Amino acid sequence: MAMLGSKPNPQIFSSRRPPFVSSRHVAPLSKPSPPPRFLSTPALRLRGRSCAPFSSKIMSSLLSAPPETLQWIAPPPHPTYDLHQVIRLALQEDVGNLGDLTCLATIPSETQAEAQFLAKEDGVVAGIQLANMIFHEVDPSLKVEWVVQDGNLVRKGLLFGTVVGEARSILTAERVVLNFMQRMSGIATATKAMADAARPARILETRKTAPGLRLIDKWAVLIGGGENHRMGLFDMIMIKDNHVAVAGGIKEAIAAVNSYLIENNLDVAVEKMELHMQALKVETRTLDEVREVLACVTKGTGQVTRVMLDNMVVPLASGDVEVTMLQEAVKLINGKLETEASGNVTLQTVGKIGATGVTFISSGALTHSVRALDISLNVDTDLALAVGKRTSRA
């Protein structure tokens, strides 16, 4: 354990919201954009960086980047989500009513330590700003510094962050910080790979997120270079197959939605919440349904902005996909509306889907089947690296 002196502080968990911890990238910024109201600090990222394999040359350029190349990566807006409350719940479920018993039993309260974040595999790091907030929630006196920021590529074996302060506080925060960072980094890494492969189409996630973590999952998608689909049921009208079945048909569902929006003036209400509402999106599964939607638009009876082309990508036994129906649907729509492909979207198929000319490709797998990026936080860094090399994880 790296001992750094003594400083009494009996607190293990603090409900205070202190100012942002130190960061090597924050001080030089002259006129930062104001952060969202629920963040202690806005997130930062290095702009316009290559996603080629991480080399020492790229690392050098990242660390020497001038302040003007930095920009905030804020989480998506939500009218009711309390990020601080999510952090507190995550900490409370870990410390319970008695605190970290192991730390209380084995580590004197005055013991100081330094711990370092270690990347155990290559990937896109995400959750750095959230980690800062968690450390602050546990102990405002902890000092955290990073040599990368959200959205940067990290390579296996890289020590990319340091936290200094009371050993008890660091170890109490450790697992909650890593749980969030590993999940967010896994989502960001998968998103980056899929967004690169999908171009010129744009990658979206879906509402298939971990319950209670939707804003955090969708924040990770933004950090990885994707775009956000609707946040929930409240910020987009999306007519799906079950709505069509209950309403009696596509035409009837579109007409009912338009009447509802006008009667309730919902577009104005949503605008006041600073959310960007798509007036109306319709899910279609066949070319005939696409024609029905287009007929409503042509007749002026529906203000549809986007057509979802669901499961028009057919998987083949060879592992390839057949996209003929999707291509025909895009040709039928002919740029009149935005198009969104969904179903059978993988890293192997997304390039072929994107080449059909669709505007967006949505993938639930980005968040519902995420594989966490392997990251650790170690007080004895030398031993952690030795064990990592022995197990091929560092």
RONU-917242 format. One record per residue (C-alpha): residue number from 0; x, y, z. Coordinates in steps of 0.1 Angstrom, whole numbers. Layout:
% residues N
+-----+-------+-------+-------+
!   k !  east ! north !    up !
+-----+-------+-------+-------+
! NUM !     X !     Y !     Z !
...
+-----+-------+-------+-------+
//
This chain:
% residues 394
+-----+-------+-------+-------+
!   k !  east ! north !    up !
+-----+-------+-------+-------+
!   0 !     0 !     0 !     0 !
!   1 !    13 !    34 !    -9 !
!   2 !    13 !    54 !    24 !
!   3 !    11 !    91 !    20 !
!   4 !     9 !   104 !    55 !
!   5 !   -19 !   110 !    79 !
!   6 !   -50 !   131 !    80 !
!   7 !   -79 !   122 !   103 !
!   8 !  -113 !   121 !    86 !
!   9 !  -139 !    97 !   101 !
!  10 !  -163 !   101 !    71 !
!  11 !  -168 !    71 !    49 !
!  12 !  -197 !    84 !    30 !
!  13 !  -207 !   120 !    25 !
!  14 !  -240 !   134 !    12 !
!  15 !  -224 !   167 !     3 !
!  16 !  -219 !   178 !   -33 !
!  17 !  -185 !   194 !   -33 !
!  18 !  -168 !   211 !   -62 !
!  19 !  -152 !   191 !   -90 !
!  20 !  -120 !   172 !   -82 !
!  21 !   -88 !   183 !   -98 !
!  22 !   -81 !   173 !  -134 !
!  23 !   -52 !   180 !  -156 !
!  24 !   -75 !   190 !  -184 !
!  25 !   -98 !   214 !  -166 !
!  26 !   -76 !   243 !  -155 !
!  27 !   -65 !   255 !  -190 !
!  28 !  -100 !   258 !  -203 !
!  29 !  -109 !   295 !  -206 !
!  30 !  -146 !   296 !  -215 !
!  31 !  -162 !   262 !  -209 !
!  32 !  -198 !   256 !  -218 !
!  33 !  -220 !   256 !  -187 !
!  34 !  -225 !   220 !  -173 !
!  35 !  -260 !   204 !  -170 !
!  36 !  -277 !   212 !  -137 !
!  37 !  -272 !   177 !  -123 !
!  38 !  -234 !   175 !  -129 !
!  39 !  -207 !   187 !  -106 !
!  40 !  -187 !   193 !  -138 !
!  41 !  -191 !   188 !  -175 !
!  42 !  -174 !   160 !  -192 !
!  43 !  -145 !   165 !  -216 !
!  44 !  -133 !   148 !  -246 !
!  45 !  -105 !   151 !  -272 !
!  46 !  -120 !   160 !  -305 !
!  47 !  -114 !   144 !  -339 !
!  48 !   -91 !   116 !  -328 !
!  49 !   -84 !    86 !  -350 !
!  50 !   -97 !    52 !  -339 !
!  51 !   -68 !    33 !  -352 !
!  52 !   -50 !     9 !  -328 !
!  53 !   -36 !    29 !  -299 !
!  54 !     1 !    36 !  -304 !
!  55 !    27 !    55 !  -283 !
!  56 !    26 !    82 !  -309 !
!  57 !   -12 !    86 !  -306 !
!  58 !    -9 !    86 !  -268 !
!  59 !    17 !   113 !  -270 !
!  60 !    -5 !   135 !  -292 !
!  61 !   -35 !   129 !  -268 !
!  62 !   -15 !   140 !  -237 !
!  63 !    -1 !   171 !  -255 !
!  64 !   -33 !   182 !  -270 !
!  65 !   -39 !   220 !  -266 !
!  66 !   -69 !   231 !  -244 !
!  67 !   -88 !   243 !  -274 !
!  68 !   -92 !   208 !  -287 !
!  69 !  -113 !   198 !  -257 !
!  70 !  -151 !   199 !  -255 !
!  71 !  -178 !   188 !  -231 !
!  72 !  -196 !   155 !  -234 !
!  73 !  -227 !   161 !  -214 !
!  74 !  -252 !   133 !  -207 !
!  75 !  -285 !   135 !  -226 !
!  76 !  -313 !   156 !  -210 !
!  77 !  -340 !   140 !  -190 !
!  78 !  -368 !   159 !  -171 !
!  79 !  -368 !   137 !  -140 !
!  80 !  -336 !   117 !  -138 !
!  81 !  -314 !   126 !  -108 !
!  82 !  -278 !   114 !  -114 !
!  83 !  -267 !   122 !   -79 !
!  84 !  -295 !   100 !   -65 !
!  85 !  -284 !    71 !   -87 !
!  86 !  -249 !    74 !   -74 !
!  87 !  -261 !    75 !   -38 !
!  88 !  -283 !    44 !   -43 !
!  89 !  -253 !    25 !   -58 !
!  90 !  -232 !    34 !   -28 !
!  91 !  -259 !    27 !    -3 !
!  92 !  -265 !    -8 !   -16 !
!  93 !  -228 !   -15 !   -11 !
!  94 !  -222 !     1 !    23 !
!  95 !  -256 !    -8 !    38 !
!  96 !  -262 !     3 !    74 !
!  97 !  -228 !    -6 !    88 !
!  98 !  -203 !     8 !    62 !
!  99 !  -173 !   -10 !    47 !
! 100 !  -166 !   -35 !    75 !
! 101 !  -134 !   -48 !    60 !
! 102 !  -119 !   -14 !    57 !
! 103 !  -130 !    -4 !    92 !
! 104 !  -114 !   -36 !   106 !
! 105 !   -81 !   -35 !    87 !
! 106 !   -73 !     1 !    79 !
! 107 !   -67 !    28 !   104 !
! 108 !   -88 !    59 !    97 !
! 109 !   -58 !    82 !    92 !
! 110 !   -41 !    59 !    66 !
! 111 !   -35 !    77 !    33 !
! 112 !   -30 !    59 !     0 !
! 113 !   -26 !    63 !   -38 !
! 114 !   -44 !    40 !   -62 !
! 115 !   -41 !    39 !  -100 !
! 116 !   -66 !    29 !  -127 !
! 117 !   -52 !     2 !  -150 !
! 118 !   -67 !    -7 !  -185 !
! 119 !   -65 !   -45 !  -189 !
! 120 !   -76 !   -44 !  -225 !
! 121 !   -78 !   -20 !  -254 !
! 122 !  -110 !     1 !  -256 !
! 123 !  -128 !    34 !  -254 !
! 124 !  -128 !    47 !  -219 !
! 125 !  -161 !    62 !  -205 !
! 126 !  -174 !    71 !  -171 !
! 127 !  -145 !    93 !  -160 !
! 128 !  -167 !   122 !  -151 !
! 129 !  -191 !    99 !  -133 !
! 130 !  -162 !    84 !  -114 !
! 131 !  -152 !   119 !  -102 !
! 132 !  -187 !   125 !   -89 !
! 133 !  -187 !    91 !   -70 !
! 134 !  -154 !    98 !   -54 !
! 135 !  -167 !   133 !   -43 !
! 136 !  -199 !   117 !   -29 !
! 137 !  -178 !    93 !    -8 !
! 138 !  -151 !   118 !     4 !
! 139 !  -148 !   154 !    -9 !
! 140 !  -111 !   154 !     1 !
! 141 !  -101 !   127 !   -24 !
! 142 !   -80 !   141 !   -53 !
! 143 !   -84 !   125 !   -87 !
! 144 !   -63 !   131 !  -118 !
! 145 !   -65 !   115 !  -153 !
! 146 !   -42 !   114 !  -183 !
! 147 !   -71 !   106 !  -206 !
! 148 !  -107 !   118 !  -208 !
! 149 !  -141 !   102 !  -217 !
! 150 !  -140 !    91 !  -254 !
! 151 !  -103 !    85 !  -256 !
! 152 !   -88 !    52 !  -266 !
! 153 !   -68 !    33 !  -240 !
! 154 !   -45 !     5 !  -245 !
! 155 !   -39 !   -27 !  -225 !
! 156 !   -15 !   -20 !  -196 !
! 157 !   -21 !    18 !  -195 !
! 158 !   -22 !    35 !  -161 !
! 159 !   -47 !    62 !  -170 !
! 160 !   -58 !    78 !  -137 !
! 161 !   -48 !    83 !  -100 !
! 162 !   -68 !    89 !   -68 !
! 163 !   -51 !   100 !   -36 !
! 164 !   -65 !   104 !    -1 !
! 165 !   -79 !    83 !    28 !
! 166 !   -74 !    46 !    20 !
! 167 !  -108 !    37 !    35 !
! 168 !  -126 !    62 !    12 !
! 169 !  -108 !    50 !   -19 !
! 170 !  -116 !    13 !   -12 !
! 171 !  -152 !    21 !    -3 !
! 172 !  -157 !    39 !   -36 !
! 173 !  -137 !    14 !   -57 !
! 174 !  -163 !   -12 !   -67 !
! 175 !  -191 !    13 !   -75 !
! 176 !  -167 !    34 !   -96 !
! 177 !  -155 !     4 !  -115 !
! 178 !  -190 !   -10 !  -120 !
! 179 !  -200 !    22 !  -137 !
! 180 !  -168 !    27 !  -157 !
! 181 !  -165 !    -9 !  -169 !
! 182 !  -201 !    -9 !  -181 !
! 183 !  -199 !    25 !  -197 !
! 184 !  -165 !    18 !  -213 !
! 185 !  -179 !   -15 !  -227 !
! 186 !  -208 !     3 !  -243 !
! 187 !  -186 !    31 !  -256 !
! 188 !  -162 !     6 !  -271 !
! 189 !  -189 !   -14 !  -289 !
! 190 !  -206 !    18 !  -301 !
! 191 !  -173 !    31 !  -316 !
! 192 !  -167 !    -1 !  -335 !
! 193 !  -203 !    -2 !  -348 !
! 194 !  -205 !    35 !  -357 !
! 195 !  -172 !    33 !  -377 !
! 196 !  -185 !     2 !  -396 !
! 197 !  -220 !    17 !  -403 !
! 198 !  -210 !    49 !  -420 !
! 199 !  -225 !    67 !  -438 !
! 200 !  -255 !    55 !  -417 !
! 201 !  -257 !    68 !  -381 !
! 202 !  -258 !    44 !  -351 !
! 203 !  -286 !    46 !  -324 !
! 204 !  -292 !    26 !  -293 !
! 205 !  -327 !    18 !  -280 !
! 206 !  -346 !    17 !  -248 !
! 207 !  -332 !   -18 !  -240 !
! 208 !  -311 !    -4 !  -212 !
! 209 !  -304 !   -16 !  -176 !
! 210 !  -334 !    -5 !  -154 !
! 211 !  -324 !    27 !  -136 !
! 212 !  -293 !    33 !  -157 !
! 213 !  -309 !    45 !  -189 !
! 214 !  -293 !    80 !  -189 !
! 215 !  -259 !    65 !  -180 !
! 216 !  -261 !    38 !  -207 !
! 217 !  -272 !    64 !  -233 !
! 218 !  -244 !    88 !  -221 !
! 219 !  -219 !    60 !  -228 !
! 220 !  -233 !    57 !  -264 !
! 221 !  -227 !    94 !  -269 !
! 222 !  -191 !    91 !  -256 !
! 223 !  -185 !    62 !  -280 !
! 224 !  -196 !    83 !  -310 !
! 225 !  -232 !    71 !  -314 !
! 226 !  -264 !    90 !  -312 !
! 227 !  -293 !    87 !  -289 !
! 228 !  -327 !    72 !  -298 !
! 229 !  -356 !    84 !  -277 !
! 230 !  -349 !    86 !  -240 !
! 231 !  -382 !    71 !  -231 !
! 232 !  -419 !    70 !  -238 !
! 233 !  -423 !   107 !  -232 !
! 234 !  -401 !   123 !  -259 !
! 235 !  -410 !   107 !  -291 !
! 236 !  -442 !    93 !  -307 !
! 237 !  -433 !    59 !  -320 !
! 238 !  -460 !    37 !  -335 !
! 239 !  -450 !     1 !  -332 !
! 240 !  -467 !   -31 !  -343 !
! 241 !  -488 !   -35 !  -312 !
! 242 !  -501 !     1 !  -314 !
! 243 !  -511 !    -6 !  -350 !
! 244 !  -529 !   -38 !  -340 !
! 245 !  -549 !   -21 !  -313 !
! 246 !  -556 !    10 !  -333 !
! 247 !  -570 !    -9 !  -362 !
! 248 !  -543 !    -2 !  -388 !
! 249 !  -514 !    21 !  -397 !
! 250 !  -537 !    48 !  -412 !
! 251 !  -559 !    49 !  -381 !
! 252 !  -529 !    50 !  -357 !
! 253 !  -512 !    79 !  -375 !
! 254 !  -545 !    99 !  -376 !
! 255 !  -551 !    93 !  -339 !
! 256 !  -516 !   104 !  -330 !
! 257 !  -518 !   136 !  -350 !
! 258 !  -551 !   145 !  -334 !
! 259 !  -537 !   138 !  -299 !
! 260 !  -506 !   160 !  -305 !
! 261 !  -527 !   189 !  -318 !
! 262 !  -553 !   187 !  -290 !
! 263 !  -528 !   185 !  -262 !
! 264 !  -502 !   208 !  -277 !
! 265 !  -475 !   183 !  -268 !
! 266 !  -449 !   196 !  -292 !
! 267 !  -447 !   229 !  -272 !
! 268 !  -446 !   211 !  -239 !
! 269 !  -417 !   188 !  -250 !
! 270 !  -398 !   218 !  -264 !
! 271 !  -400 !   235 !  -230 !
! 272 !  -383 !   204 !  -215 !
! 273 !  -355 !   210 !  -239 !
! 274 !  -360 !   176 !  -255 !
! 275 !  -360 !   171 !  -293 !
! 276 !  -391 !   153 !  -302 !
! 277 !  -396 !   135 !  -335 !
! 278 !  -432 !   143 !  -344 !
! 279 !  -440 !   108 !  -354 !
! 280 !  -422 !    76 !  -362 !
! 281 !  -438 !    45 !  -376 !
! 282 !  -425 !     9 !  -375 !
! 283 !  -430 !   -11 !  -407 !
! 284 !  -423 !   -47 !  -414 !
! 285 !  -433 !   -51 !  -450 !
! 286 !  -432 !   -30 !  -482 !
! 287 !  -470 !   -27 !  -482 !
! 288 !  -468 !   -11 !  -448 !
! 289 !  -442 !    13 !  -461 !
! 290 !  -465 !    22 !  -489 !
! 291 !  -493 !    28 !  -464 !
! 292 !  -472 !    53 !  -444 !
! 293 !  -462 !    71 !  -476 !
! 294 !  -498 !    73 !  -487 !
! 295 !  -507 !    91 !  -454 !
! 296 !  -478 !   115 !  -458 !
! 297 !  -488 !   123 !  -494 !
! 298 !  -524 !   129 !  -485 !
! 299 !  -513 !   152 !  -456 !
! 300 !  -531 !   131 !  -430 !
! 301 !  -499 !   123 !  -411 !
! 302 !  -468 !   143 !  -400 !
! 303 !  -445 !   113 !  -401 !
! 304 !  -408 !   122 !  -398 !
! 305 !  -392 !    87 !  -398 !
! 306 !  -400 !    52 !  -409 !
! 307 !  -385 !    23 !  -390 !
! 308 !  -378 !    -6 !  -413 !
! 309 !  -379 !   -35 !  -389 !
! 310 !  -365 !   -70 !  -397 !
! 311 !  -361 !   -63 !  -434 !
! 312 !  -326 !   -76 !  -430 !
! 313 !  -327 !  -114 !  -435 !
! 314 !  -300 !  -136 !  -419 !
! 315 !  -285 !  -163 !  -441 !
! 316 !  -271 !  -197 !  -431 !
! 317 !  -237 !  -185 !  -443 !
! 318 !  -237 !  -158 !  -416 !
! 319 !  -242 !  -131 !  -442 !
! 320 !  -275 !  -111 !  -445 !
! 321 !  -299 !  -104 !  -474 !
! 322 !  -308 !   -67 !  -476 !
! 323 !  -329 !   -66 !  -508 !
! 324 !  -361 !   -58 !  -490 !
! 325 !  -344 !   -30 !  -471 !
! 326 !  -330 !   -16 !  -503 !
! 327 !  -364 !   -16 !  -519 !
! 328 !  -379 !     2 !  -489 !
! 329 !  -353 !    29 !  -490 !
! 330 !  -359 !    33 !  -527 !
! 331 !  -397 !    36 !  -522 !
! 332 !  -392 !    63 !  -495 !
! 333 !  -367 !    81 !  -518 !
! 334 !  -356 !   106 !  -492 !
! 335 !  -391 !   119 !  -483 !
! 336 !  -386 !   107 !  -447 !
! 337 !  -358 !    96 !  -425 !
! 338 !  -353 !    58 !  -425 !
! 339 !  -341 !    36 !  -396 !
! 340 !  -331 !    -1 !  -400 !
! 341 !  -335 !   -24 !  -370 !
! 342 !  -332 !   -62 !  -365 !
! 343 !  -302 !   -85 !  -372 !
! 344 !  -278 !   -57 !  -366 !
! 345 !  -243 !   -69 !  -356 !
! 346 !  -208 !   -57 !  -361 !
! 347 !  -205 !   -81 !  -390 !
! 348 !  -237 !   -70 !  -407 !
! 349 !  -239 !   -33 !  -400 !
! 350 !  -217 !   -22 !  -429 !
! 351 !  -239 !   -39 !  -454 !
! 352 !  -270 !   -25 !  -438 !
! 353 !  -255 !    10 !  -438 !
! 354 !  -246 !     7 !  -475 !
! 355 !  -283 !     5 !  -484 !
! 356 !  -288 !    42 !  -478 !
! 357 !  -307 !    41 !  -445 !
! 358 !  -304 !    72 !  -424 !
! 359 !  -301 !    54 !  -390 !
! 360 !  -294 !    19 !  -377 !
! 361 !  -306 !    11 !  -342 !
! 362 !  -291 !   -16 !  -321 !
! 363 !  -304 !   -28 !  -288 !
! 364 !  -273 !   -50 !  -283 !
! 365 !  -252 !   -19 !  -276 !
! 366 !  -268 !   -17 !  -242 !
! 367 !  -286 !   -49 !  -235 !
! 368 !  -257 !   -72 !  -243 !
! 369 !  -228 !   -51 !  -233 !
! 370 !  -195 !   -67 !  -223 !
! 371 !  -177 !   -47 !  -197 !
! 372 !  -143 !   -33 !  -205 !
! 373 !  -117 !   -48 !  -181 !
! 374 !  -104 !   -20 !  -158 !
! 375 !   -90 !   -22 !  -123 !
! 376 !   -81 !     2 !   -95 !
! 377 !   -49 !    -8 !   -76 !
! 378 !   -31 !     5 !   -46 !
! 379 !    -1 !   -19 !   -52 !
! 380 !     3 !   -12 !   -89 !
! 381 !    35 !   -31 !   -93 !
! 382 !    19 !   -63 !   -81 !
! 383 !   -12 !   -57 !  -102 !
! 384 !     9 !   -54 !  -133 !
! 385 !    28 !   -85 !  -125 !
! 386 !    -3 !  -105 !  -120 !
! 387 !   -18 !   -90 !  -151 !
! 388 !    11 !  -101 !  -172 !
! 389 !    10 !  -136 !  -157 !
! 390 !   -27 !  -139 !  -167 !
! 391 !   -23 !  -119 !  -200 !
! 392 !   -47 !   -92 !  -187 !
! 393 !   -22 !   -63 !  -186 !
+-----+-------+-------+-------+
//
